[in-house]
Amino acid sequence: MKRSRFKEHQTGLSAVELCCKYGVSDATFYKWRSKDGGMDVPEAKRLKALEDANAKLKGLLAEAMLDVSTLKEMLGKNF
């Protein structure tokens, strides 16, 4: 849901009216609003970029941990 729709809610439209207008459930509307309703567009883009970078780093860490455990197993068998 676009941020302008959250602003419609702030200006006086009820959540029920907005949900009917845009075809989403009440629960979805409140979940989206709690997640990013108060952010501006640059803040949301920055958050998304940080989340992507964090996911990439977690993947690299998992690979490194697998490499370390594999090397430990191989070294343990050779001695």
N, C-alpha and C positions, 0 to 999 in steps of 0.2 A: 504494500500500500504506500502510495506516495506521501511524503511529509505534508503536502498541502492538504491532504485529507485529515490529518491530525489537527492541522490548524483550523479546519472547518469545525472540528469538535470543540476546539478551544473557543471559537467565536460564538458558540451557542447551539449548534446542532447536536442532538442527542446521539449517543452511540448506536442506538437501535435504528434511527433514521439513516445514519451513515452506512450501517451494515446492510440495510435493505437497498440503499442507493447503489452500493458497489458490489453487492452479492457476496459478502463474507459473513461468517458467524460472529456472534458477540465474543466468544472465547478467543477467536483468532485476532479480532480487533484489539482486545485488551492485552493479549500476548505481544503483539507487534508494538503497541504503544509503550508497554513496560520495557521492551527491549531497546527501542530507539526513538521514542516519541519526542524526547526533549533535545535531541541532537540536531545540529545544523548539518548541511550536506558535506562540508569539508571534514567535520568531525566523524561522520559516518564513513566517509571514504578512508580516513586515516585508521579508524578502527578495523575496517575490512582488510586493509593492507597489513596491519599488525597481526590480525588473526591468520592471514595467509602465510606470513613470515614465520609465525609461531608454529604452524602446522608443518612447514618445510623443515624447521629446525628440529622438531620432535621426530620426524622421519629420519633425519641425518643421525640423531642421537641413537635411535633404535638400531640403525644399521651398524653404527660404531660399536654398540654394546654386543651385537651379534658377532661381529668380527673379533672382539676381545674374548668373548666366551669360546668361540671356535679355536682361537689361538691357544687359550689356556688348556682346552681339552687335548689338542694336538701335542702340546709341550708336556702335558702330564703323561701321555701314553708313551712318548719317546724315552723318558727317563725311567 
